Amino acid sequence: MAYIVVFAPILAAIIAGLFQKQIGDRAAQLLTTGGTILAALGSVMLFFDVAVGGNARTYEVLQWIAIGDFDVSWAIKLDTLSVVMLVVITSVSSLVHVYSWGYMHDDPHRARFFAYLSLFTFAMISLVTADNFIQMFFGWEGVGLASYLLIGFYYRKESANSAAIKAFVTNRVGDFGLALGVMAVYAVFGSVQFEEVFAQVPDKADAILTVFGMNFQALELIAFLLFIGAMGKSAQFFLHVWLPDAMEGPTPVSALIHAATMVTAGVFLICRAHPIYEMAPDTSAFITFLGAVTALFAATVGMAQNDIKRVIAYSTCSQLGYMFFAAGLGLYSAAMFHLFTHAFFKALLFLGAGSVILGLHHEQDMRKMGGIYKLLPATWILMIIGTLALTGVGIPIILGGLGFAGFYSKDMIIEEAFMMGQDGVSFGMFAFWVGVFAAFLTSFYSWRLIFMTFHGEHRGDKETLKHAHESPAVMLVPLVLLAVGALFAGGVFKSDFVAKGALTFWGESLPAGPYAEGNYGHLVEGYGADDHGGAAADTHGADAVAADSHGGEASYGDDHVGEHAGHHPPTWVLILPVGVTLLGFLLSWYFYMMKPEIPRRMGENPGPLHRFLINKWYFDELYQATFVRGTALLGDFFWKVGDKRAIDGLGPNGVAGTVMAGARRIARLQSGYVYHYAFVMLIGVLGLALWLIAGAGV
């Protein structure tokens, strides 16, 4: 079954891509969609076998690279972490394939599009099932290639080509750091195989790497370089600039890339390499800080965007920030839990946006929408479900907590950030307050999208409104299935992912998390369950032991270390995220339903802050003025001075040019007249005679 899951998408992609003219568009769509659905069904079977049944294993497919002592095999690693990612990737990808039957039905190149989708799916599967850093890097680069092809699918559009190049180049910056990190791993551990490397981590705690005469703590340097790769792929602050422009690709691409696959690869990398990060507290603190900044940055920018897809794209960037600062705090299973739930509601929102765009004849500007909820009722309801899940709507404390998917995963991260901060973990309280504020902004811009898109008066072309229509069933069925995940994924899987069940669920692939072990969990004496429904644990056992924020062991109990260890978050911490979510909804309702003239005037006459947010903190302008223009100037220097003046001046235009000019002059002596040649010969004989006479001294 593992072989089918891994190789079915790539076989379908090869056949559909290379033989589309022979088999036709319909056969190509059937083949790629069928292959991905088969992989999804196989992933579910593997999930129950590996994660539920505890049958983790690795299949060695073939010997891949063998050079001296360097031996790397292509293998399929199946543990709980990889099968969770397989379920996320293949389920969302299969629904995107089905959805694309309706969305791309008029496109003349849809066979090529479906081949790219399946290629992308194979690359992500290769990444998450790798058992070594080299194979993971192969999948990593394959995802980059496929994303370039998909973002630039409309290659006749200059903006699409520019966006594809921007994504490709930005990710190459991050991938350079990842490549250096993999090299450093081999230099320190003598292996790139995960199990061999992670087994040696405790012994390398004091290892030093010398680079350009400077000494670095080896594990900190490796962790930092690997994170640079994660920054690019997961669009973290500084390397985020490709993400909004990637909306130039077809809408199904946005759901596939930004919801469940490419952008989550960085989170997966940090979680997979958690033994290294547990021994790299400084890098983990940096990840916490940068993740929190990303969550805040993207949420502020999302408030001012008017393209429906870009709003959701910045929302993705913000939610990735939550995942990263959770991982930086050592809450790896919480980061994976939010990755899991986020895939469903974010794919739902992206595909719902595609339904709106198709229904309004490819209009994406929310300022030209409004008043369409009666014309697209199914899309309206499904996007509201996605919004409720994204904003984390739920009821804390009562019945152990009850709400939509994001309520369980995002609020869990916020609450645990508070507990980590109380125990003095670096940037824990900073991440908590940023997470709370970003939750408020998320609620505001998410409901802004709903109100501007579906409610109020229609602000666009009246003729477009007359022809507005609901999407066909082939597009709505995937939305309904994703809505089920947005409703129930959090409540159903919370125990296994982050509560008591996590103690056995993750096996050796991830630490269960301090909340699962009862040390930072939402436990109240006599309450009987954690605030999100997990079973209660004894919080006062003298032998309770949990990993600290960066993996060091700390014993908690009657004489626990840390004032708040073993205790639940205060009630106000549990209520605060829901409170700010409600506040964001009310403010959005006031501005876009009660007083829509206020944001309209602000849009017509933007102030400095509004311009700052519209222009995305001016990062594009900053990078254009520095890196892009600087690179262009450097290129011009090497071209005009180095190449043309130095190399060409001394070479083709210098010595070689002189020889050529002399040859042309000598060639003129070849007149073709016999008497000219006789005269030259006579001169030659005379010259030879004079030389002989002079030499003889006569």
N, C-alpha and C positions, 0 to 999 in steps of 0.2 A: 504493500500500500504506500509506503514511503516513497518508493520510486515513481509511482503514478503521480503522487502529489507534487513532487519536484519537477518531473520531466514532461508531464502532460501539457502544461502551458507552452513550453519552449518548442515542442514538436508541432503543436498547433500553429504557433507563430511562424515557424519556418515554412510550413506548407502553405499557410495563408499568404505569407509575405512573398515567397518566391514563385508560387504557382497560382496567383490570384487570377491571371488572365485565362488560365486553363480551366480552373474550377469555378470561377465566377464569384461575385460578391456574396450571394446568399450562402453558398457552401463555405466560404471563408468565415462568415459570421457564425454559422452553425458549428464549425470546427473549433474556433477559438472560444466561443461561449461554452460549448460542451466540455472542452478540455478544462476550463477554469471551474465550472460547476463540479466536474469530477474531482478536481483537486480540493474543492471546498468540502465535498462530502467525505473525502479521504481524511482531510484535516480534522473534521469532527470526530471521526473514528479514532484517529491518533490521539486526540485530546482525551477521550475517555480511557484509552489504553494507557497512555503515559501519565497524564496529570491525575486522573481519577484512580486508575489501576496501579500507578506507581511503577510502570515498566519502562523506565528511562533506558535508552540504549543508543549505540552509534553504529551506523552501517558504513563500512569502507567501500566506496564504489570502485576506485582505481587509484593506482599510484600516479601522482600528478607531476611532481617535480622531484628529481633525485640528482643532486650535485654534491659529490663528496659526502660529508656528514649531514648535509641539508636535505632532508627527506620530507616531502609534504604530500599527503594523500587527499583526494577528493572524497569527503565523507559526508554523511547525513547525520547530524547530531539531533537526537530527539530527547529533550528533557522538558520540564513544564514550561520554562521560559520560551523555548522555541515553538512548542505546539500552541501556546497562547497566541504568539505572533502569527503562526500559520492560520489559525482560525480567523484572526482579524484580517489578515491580508487577503486570503482566498474568499472569504465571505463577502467582504466589501467589493473586491474585484469582480466576483461573479455577478453581483447585483449591478455594478457599473456596466458590465458587458451587456446584461439584459436591458438595462435602461437605455444604452446607446443604440439599440435597435430602433427605438422611437426617435431619439434625439438626432441621430445621424442618418435617418432614412433617406434623405434627399442628397446626401453628399456623394459625389461621384468616386471618391477615394476611400470609401468606408472599409474596404477590405484591408487596405494599408493601415487604417486607423486601428482596426481590431487586431491586426498583427502586432502593432506597437503596444497595445494594451497587454497582450499576452506576454510579449517580451519583457515588459516592465514587471509583470507579476512573477515571471521566472527569476528575474534578477533579485527581487526582494526575497523570494523563497530561498534562493541560494545564499543570500546574506544571513538570514536568520537560522538556517540549518547548518551553517559552517561550524566545523569543530576546530578551526585554526584561523589565525589572523590573515593569512594569505588568501584563503578561500573567501573569507568575509570581505576582504578588499576587492576581490573579483566581483562579487555581488554589488558591493558599494559603487564601483565604477560602472557596472552594468545599469544600475538604477540611474546614474547620472546620464549615461548615453540615452536610455529610453526616455527620460524626462526631457532631454534636449529635443528628441524627435517629436514628442507629443506636444510640448509647448509651442514648437515651431511648425505644427502640423499644417496650419494655413500659411504655407511658405511664400505665397504671393503677397502677403501683407508685410510691409516693412516693420511694423510694430511687433508682429509675431516673431520675425527673425531676430530682431533686436532683443526681445525678451528671452528667447531661447539661448542666444549667445551670452546674455547677462547671467542667466541661471548657470550655464555651463562654466563660465569663467569664475564666477563667485564660488562655486562649489570646488573648482580646481584649487582655489586658494586654501580652502579647508582641507581638501584631500592631500595637499602637500604636507600639511601638518600631520595628518593621519599616516601617510607613508613614512615620514620620519619617526613617528611613534612606533610603527611596526618594526622598523629597522632597529630602533633602540631596544625593543622587546627582545629581538634576537641577539643583540649585542650583550645584553645583561643576562638573559636566561638560557641562551644557546638553543632555543626552540621557539616555534610560533604556535604550537599546539596548545589549546586552552588549558587542558587538564595539567599538562606538564608545567606550563608557565605559572598557573595559579597555585600549584602545589609548592612551588619554590618561593612564593611571595614573602612568607614570614622570614625566610633565611636571607632575603635581599633587602631587609628594612634599612640597613645602613650602607648599602651599596652606593658608590659614587661613580658618576659618568663625567668624563672630562671632555669638553667641547670647546675648541678654539682657545685652549689654555685656561678655561674656566671650569670649576668643579660644580656639579649639580647633584642633588639627591636624586638617585636614579628613578625611584618610583614616582616621585613628584614630577619629574621631567616627562616620564612616559605618560603619566595620567594627563598632564597638561597638553601634550602633543596629540594624544588620542581625542581629547576634548575639542581641540581646534577643528578636527574633522567633523565632530558632532555639531559644532557651531554652524558650519557651512550647510550640512545636510538638513539640519533641523531649524535653520533660519533664526539663530539666536543673534542678539544685539551685536552690531558691527557687520555681521555677515548675513543679515536678514534682507538685504535690498532686492534680492531676486524674487522674493516670494510674491509681492503684489503684482509684479509684471508678468508672472507666470499665468495670470488670469487670461492672457491672450490665447491660450489653448482652448479647445472645446470644453464646455462645462463638465462633462464626465471626467475629463483629465483632472480638473480642479478637485473633484471629489476623491479621485484615486490617489493623487499626489499629496494633497493637503489634509486628508482626513485620516487615512489609515496606513499609509505605506511610506513613501519617501521621507516625509518630514519626521516620522517617528523613528527612523533608523538611528538617529543620534541618541535618543533615549534608550533604545535597545542596546547600543554599544556601551553606554555607561553602566547599565544594569548587568550586561554580560561580563564586563570587566570589573565588577564590584570588588573582588578581592584586592585589586590594585588600588582602587579609590578608597577603600577602607584604611589603607596604609599611607594615604596621601592627603592629610587633613588640610593643607594649605590650598591645594587644587580643588578639593571638595568645597572649601569655603568660597573660593572664586566662582565655582559653578553655582552655588547658592545665590551669591550676589548677582551674577550675570543673569541667571534665570529670573530672579525677581525684577530686575531692571527691564528685561524683555517683556515680562507680563505687564508691567506698567506702561512701557513705551507703546506696545502694540495696542493696548486698550485705549490709550489717549488718541492715537491716530485713527483707530476705528470709529471714534465718535464723529469725525469730520468727513469721512469718505461718503461719496454719493453713488459709486458703482456698487451694485448689490453684491457682486462676487468679491470685490475688494474688502468690503466690510467683513465678510465671512473669512477671508484670507487673513486679515489682521487678527480676527478672533482666534484663528488657529495658532498664529504666532504667539498670542498671549497665553493660550492654554498650554502650549509647549513650554512656556516659561514656568508655569506651575509644575509641570513634570520635572523640569531640570532642577528647580530649587528643592523639590522633594528629594530627588536623587542626591543632590549636594548635601542635604541634611542626613543622608543615610537611610531615607525612607524609600528604598528601592521598590518594594512591593506596592507601596502607595502610588509611586510614579507609574508602575505598570498597570495598576487598577484604573487610574485616570486615563492612561493611553487606551485601555480596552473600552471603557465606556465612551470616551471622546470619539472613537472611531464611528460609532453608530449615530450619535446625534449630529456630528459634524458632516458626515456623509449625507445624512438626511437633509441638512440645511443646504448644502451645495447642490444636491440633486433637486431639491425643492426650488432653489433659485433658478436652476436650469428649466424647470417646468414653467416658472414665471416668464423667463426670457423667451422661451418658445411660444408661450401663449400670447405674448405681446410682440410677436414678430421680431425677436432678437433685440429688444430694447433692454438695456442694462442700467440706465440712469434712474435712480429712485425718484429724482425730482420730476420725472416724466411719467410717474406711475400714480397709484392711488385709486381707491374706490373699485377694486376688482375682486373683492372677496366673494361676492355673489357669482362672479363669472368663473372663478377658479376655486370653488369651495373645498374640494379635497386637498388641493395644494395648500390652501390657507390653514386648514386644520392641522395638516401634517407638519407644516413649518412652525406652527404654534407649539406643537409637541416638542419639536427639536429645540425651540427657544426655551421652553420650560426646563428641558434637560440641561441645556448649556448654562443657563443662569443658576442652576442648582436649586430649584424650587422644592421645598419639602418642609416637614414639620419636625423639628428636633425634639429630643427627650421623650415626647409622648409616644408610647408603643415602641420605644427603642429607636425612634426615628423612622419617618416614612416620607418618601419623595421620589423624584425622578432620578435618572442615572447620575447626573452631575452632582446632585445633592450628596450622594454617598462618597463619590470619589474626590471631588474638588474640596468639599467642606472638610473631609478627612485630612487632606493635605494642609489646609489652613489651621485646623485645630492642632495637628501634630507639630506644625511649625511653631505654634505658641508654646507647646510643651518643651520642645527642643530649646527654644529661646530662654525659657525659664530655667533650664539646666545649664545655661551659659554657652550653648553651641554657637559658633561664629555665625553671625547674620541671621540667626533664628528669628529673633523678634522683628528684624527688618523685613524678612520674608513674610512673616505673619501680617504685619500692617500693610505691606504692599499687596499681599494676596487679598486682604479685605477690601482695600480701595479699588483694586482691579476688578473684584467681584461687583462692586457698585457700578463701575464704568461698563462692565460687560452687560449688566442688566439694562443700563441706559441705552447703549448702542444697539443691543439686540432687539429691544422693543421699538426703538426708533426705526429699525429696518421693517418690522412688522407693520407699524402704523403708516409709514411713508409708502410702503408697497401696496398694502391691501385696503387701507381705510382712508377716510376723508374724500375730498373731491379729486377726480382724475385730472392730473396736470399735464398729461401728454396729448398726443394727437387724437382727436375725436374719432377719426376713421380707424385708427389702430384699436381703439376701445371697442368699436362696433364688431371687429373681427376677433376680439380676444376670446380664447377658448381654453377649456381644460385639456390636460395632456391625455394621451391614450393610455389604455390599461397597461401596456407593456412598460410604460414609464412610472405609473402609479403603484404597481405591485411592489417593485423594489423599495419605493418610499414607505409603503405600509410595513414591510418587513423590517426596515431600518427603524421605523417608529416603535415597533415592538421592542427592539433593543434599547432605544432611548427611554422607554418606559420601565423596563424590567431588568436590564443588564446590571444595574447597580445593586438592587435589592437581592437578586438571585445569587450573585457571585461575591457579595461582600465578605461572607464568612470565609470562603476559600481563599480569596485574594489577600485580605488584610485583617480578618478577625481570627478567632481561635483556630479555624480550619487551616489557616496559612501555615501553622506549625508543621503540618505534613504535606500540604498541597504543593509547595514550591520545591520540596525535596532538597537536593544539593544545588539547585540552580540559582536560588536567591535566598537571602535572609528573610525570615518570616516577618520581621518588623517588630519594634518594641511594643506596639499596640496589641499585636497578636499574643505576645508573651506576657501581657498583663502589667507591664511596667510604665508605659505611657498611655495605655488604652483608656477609652472613655468609660471607666468603671466607677461605679458608685457603690459603696458598701451597702449590701442589702438590696441593691437595685436588681441584680440578677442578669443584666445584659448590658453590653456597651451601647452607646447612644445610636449606633447604626445597626443594631440588631445582633451583634456578635455575642456569643455566650460569655458570661462573666468568668473571670479567673481570679484566683486568690492573689490579691495585690500585696499581701503582707507576709508571704512566705519568705523565710530567712534565706532560702537557697535560690530565690528567683534571680536568674542571670539573663542579661540581654546585652547585645552589642551596643556600644555607645554610638554616637552620631557618625563616627568614621571608622567603626569596626573594632575599636579597642574594647576589651571586656570590662564591664563594670558591674559589680555585685550590688543588687538592690534588695532591700528587705527592711527589717527593723532598723538596721544601721546603714540604710542606703546612702549612696553618694548623690547629692543633688537634692535640693529642698523639695522638688515636685515629683521626684521619681516615685512611681507606684501609685500616683493619684490621678484623678480624672481632671480634664480641663474645667475651669469654672463655668458656671451656667451661662454667663454673659458671653463667653467665647463660643459656646454652642449656638447661641441665638444671633450673635452679631452678623455672620455671613448672610443668614436669611433676612435679617433686618435691613442690611444695605441693599440686598437684592430687591426687596419691596420698595425701598426708597428710590432706587434707579428706575423701577417700573413707573412709580407715581410721577417722577419728574419727566420721564419720557411722555407719559400720557398728557401731562399738563402742556408741554411744549408742542407736541405734534398732533394732539387731538383737541385740546381746549384753546390753545393760543398759537396756532400754526403760523400766524403772521410774524411772531418773534423770531423763530429760526429762519424764516424767509428773509427778513430784513438783515439778519446777521450774515446770511449767505450773500446778499447783494452788496453789503458794505462790511466785509470782514475786518475785524480788528487784528492787532499783532498776534494775539494768541491763536485766533482762528486761522490766520494765514500760516502760523507755525505748524499747526496740526494738519491743515490741508496739504501742506508741502512736506509732511512726514518728517518733521524735525530737520528738514533741509539736508538729509543725508545724501540724496542723489546729487544735489548741487555741490555739496562738500566733496564727495568722491569724484565728481566730474572735474572740479577745480584742482584737486590734488592728484589722485592716482591716475585718472584717465588722461587729463591734460599733461601731467608730469610724464606719464609713460609715452604719450605722443611726442612730447618734446625730446625725450631721450631717444625714441626711435628715429625722429628726424635728424638728430645729431649723428647717430651711427650711420644713417643712410647718406646724408648729404656731406658730412665731414669724413667719417670713417670709411664709408664705402666708395662714394663718388670721387672725393678729393684724394684720399690716401691710397686706397687699394686700386681704384680705377686710374687715378692720376699717375701712380708709379707703375702700374701694370699695363692694362690695355691701352690707356691713353698716354703712358710714359714711355718706358723702354720698348714695349711692343709697338707703340705708335711710331716711334722714331725708326725702328727697323722697317716697318711697313712703308713709311714715307721714303726711306732710302731705296727700298726695293722698287718703288714706283718710278723713282728717277732713273735707276739703272735700267729698268725695263724699257725706258724710252730709247736707249742705245740700240735696241733690237729693231732696226729699221727695215731689214729684209733686202737691202741693196748689197750686191757682191763687192762693189768697189769700196763701200764703207767698211766691210769686214776686212778687205785686203789692206786698207789704210790702217786699221787697228792692228792687224798682224804686223805690218811694217813698223809701226811705232813700237810694238812689243819686241820685235827682233832688234831694233835700234837700242832700246832700253837694255836688253839683255847683253848686247855687245858692249855698251858703255860700262855695265856692271862688271863684266869680265876684265875689261881693260883696266878699270880702276882697281880691281882685285889683284891684277898681275903687277901693278906698279909701273906700267909702261908709260 
